[in-house]
Each structure stands twice: as structure tokens, then as C-alpha cells.
């Protein structure tokens, strides 16, 4: 079933909420409004703090040096624009189908189909990155050092899949506590980091301070280009910021909860991402960090506090599992919206008694199994390989959100809809600039060569797959629309 127009009353009656949409997404039926304000707020935090920071920052720091904080700051600004644009659409019409539902309203079924499958590309590959990260973290402990990476990846996938299938309330509770753990860990790290810098306490034979930057090539030890080329990987770090928009369809009073949650993302990005990277650069030379270990674990290990590195490693393991949990949650909702419109397999539209769309969740988990195979075949390169394809999905998803926002703005200018009180600042220039930024990320991926260039070269194949898929489902989509 596609979005359908319904009458709120007699034709002459004016809607009670002038910003309300006349469209209803059939995929929103059956969900339980079990997510509370605390859940949404912590989901927003968790979406802005994930594997991309806890694991990815180490390898990126070793390549670009302290300038990494600039990349995080720039990408963070555009991530905020994206989630702010989505927030305006959510207040216009909350939907568990999120941007897929909005693409259907403003771009038609082809737009919804494209947005949904790009999002699936994002999270199916991110799931692989998350289970790879979880397996990498587990190898920190001696008891798991001899366990093959693919086995640990399979265990991580199985545990999170089982937890995700219970109910949305259970998911919300898990994400709430996952986020608490992540935030608490980062706060502790930042307090310890500030103490080390202020007191010049030696860490692993190095004295924290500006000298660790100035004596090792400065902010740009290898020039500006390495920092620019890492931007596509940094975009991955913000891949979950749109999650709170998906979750809005399963919460009561989103018009009160969403603005506060979204507005807080900006300062969280500045504090946790930029602040953490600056501290990492001040505490140790960038050459000490590596891509196969969390930089936070490196600091505590070099500090020599018994058990501290192990505790931090447990925290970053939690972050990976949290990201995987969020991916299974969001793709399940997106695929259900698509399934009921005919653009995804029918089984992805089914729900269990707990109001969980388990069909879509299982499909995403199935691609996670491919990640287990990847970890068996090439455990050393698995994370970076899927990271690039996840970035393509993220760029596509963010682009679709901004296009929907732009079309929504145009419809409002034409008097067809009314914008809510919570709006994206500086529209339509914000949307255009953000789309330009996303296009530049693709250019940087190509310039980076290697896996990045290969990924961009696969864009025609992705486009061909989407086109071929549309021809397979378009009849079913049209039949579903004709029923309405």
C-alpha cells in the first residue's frame, strides 16, 4: 500500500493542525508508542556516538594527524543540517517509514524505492562493519585472542539479533543504557584527558601537551589532503544521526520530544567528537595510534592503570553492539514501509505480536552473515572495505533526506503544505550546500584511490541494480496504489 489521501472531515473542514499532512503511510499501522522521551534523547546521543569514533578514529588519526578534528567538525555541521531537515519533516508528519515515507509523498514511489534501498545498503554494510568492530574489540582480551574473528562476529550478530526481535520497548531500554555507557565513558575519558594535559602527567613515555602536536609535524603533519581524503570515512561516524527520526513514529508527542533531542546533537558533536580527538592529539603523538585498536584503549593502556584499558575496551564493544542494534531496528521499519507499498519483499512487511517488523530485521541480519564470511576470508581488510560501501549508502540516504526537505520547502512556498514551527535554518540554501558537500565527498573518495576509487566505480553497478529492481517491483507497486 502506498501513502493514501484521507479526509479528516467534510471537504470544507480545515485541518486542526495546519502543518499536518493529508498523507498516511500504511506502514505506520501496528506499531506501539512505547518509546519515551528519555529513550529518544538517548537514541539521539547514541546515534551521534558510535563505532566511527570509538574504532575508526585510531586509524584516521594515524593517517591525518591532529587535523582529524577539523574533518569531524565539518562533517558534524552537515550531519546536523541533515537531522534538522529530517526533524522538520518529522514534525510535519511523524512516520516510522521516515524519509522513505516523505520521499513517497514528495517524489513518488520511485523516490521512496530509491531512498529505502540506499538506506538498506547503508545499514547492511554497516552491520558488517559493526560485527567486525565487535570481533576486533574482543581480541583485546587474551581469552578471545585465539578465537577466529569470524566466530566472534557471528556471536555478536546472533546476540543482537535475538535482543532486537523482542519488542520496541526492549530496544529502547537497550539503547538507553548503551548510550549511558558510551556517554559516561567519554566523559570519564575527557576528564582524565584534561587532567593529564593540565598536570603534564607522563603517558607511555610522552608528556601530554601541545608539544605532541608541534613536535610531530603540527596539525597537518602530512598536509591538508590526507585530512580531506578521510572525510568519507568520517561521514560514516555520523551514520546513525537519522535514527531518532525513524524512532519518532513509535513515540508519543514527537512534537515536544524531537526538537530538544535534535538540537542537542550539535553540542554533543562538538564536545564528544571534536573534543575527544583534540585530547587524543594532546595526550599522545598521532603516530602512536593505529587502525586495529581503539584510540581510547591505547591511551588507558599507555597510562598503565590496571584494568582501565579493559574497561574502556568493554565500552567500545558496547558501542559496536549498540550500532548494530540500531541498524537492525531502523531497517526493519524502513523495509516494512516499502513492503506495504510493494517495493520490498512481502516477508519484510510482517510483524510479530510485539509490534516488531521481524521480516526486515532478518533480511538485514542475513547480510550480516555475509559479513561473517568476509571476516573469515579477509579479517584484516573487512572493516575498511565495508566502510566505503556504507559511506555510499549514507551519502545516498542523506542526499534523499535533503532532496525531500527541498521539495517540502518548495511545496510550502507554493501553499500546498504548511511548515511546522521547527524548521531547517536558511532553507533552501542549506539543502543545496549540503547536497554539494555530499557530492564533493564522492569526488574525494575517487581521488583517494584504492578501495575508495573502486567503491565509486561501483556506482553505475548500484544504479543498474536499483533500476533493474524497480522494473521487478513496479507492477506490484502500481497494483498496490490502484487498490487505494
Secondary structure as GFF3:
##gff-version 3
##sequence-region A 1 484
A	DSSP	beta_strand	4	5	.	.	.	ID=ss1
A	DSSP	beta_strand	23	24	.	.	.	ID=ss2
A	DSSP	three_ten_helix	26	28	.	.	.	ID=ss3
A	DSSP	alpha_helix	37	48	.	.	.	ID=ss4
A	DSSP	alpha_helix	51	54	.	.	.	ID=ss5
A	DSSP	alpha_helix	56	64	.	.	.	ID=ss6
A	DSSP	three_ten_helix	65	67	.	.	.	ID=ss7
A	DSSP	alpha_helix	68	92	.	.	.	ID=ss8
A	DSSP	alpha_helix	98	107	.	.	.	ID=ss9
A	DSSP	alpha_helix	109	138	.	.	.	ID=ss10
A	DSSP	three_ten_helix	142	144	.	.	.	ID=ss11
A	DSSP	alpha_helix	149	164	.	.	.	ID=ss12
A	DSSP	alpha_helix	168	199	.	.	.	ID=ss13
A	DSSP	beta_strand	202	203	.	.	.	ID=ss14
A	DSSP	beta_strand	206	207	.	.	.	ID=ss15
A	DSSP	alpha_helix	211	214	.	.	.	ID=ss16
A	DSSP	alpha_helix	225	229	.	.	.	ID=ss17
A	DSSP	alpha_helix	231	237	.	.	.	ID=ss18
A	DSSP	alpha_helix	243	247	.	.	.	ID=ss19
A	DSSP	three_ten_helix	248	250	.	.	.	ID=ss20
A	DSSP	alpha_helix	254	268	.	.	.	ID=ss21
A	DSSP	pi_helix	269	274	.	.	.	ID=ss22
A	DSSP	alpha_helix	275	283	.	.	.	ID=ss23
A	DSSP	three_ten_helix	286	288	.	.	.	ID=ss24
A	DSSP	alpha_helix	295	303	.	.	.	ID=ss25
A	DSSP	alpha_helix	308	341	.	.	.	ID=ss26
A	DSSP	three_ten_helix	346	349	.	.	.	ID=ss27
A	DSSP	alpha_helix	358	377	.	.	.	ID=ss28
A	DSSP	alpha_helix	382	413	.	.	.	ID=ss29
A	DSSP	alpha_helix	429	448	.	.	.	ID=ss30
A	DSSP	alpha_helix	450	457	.	.	.	ID=ss31
A	DSSP	alpha_helix	459	483	.	.	.	ID=ss32
###
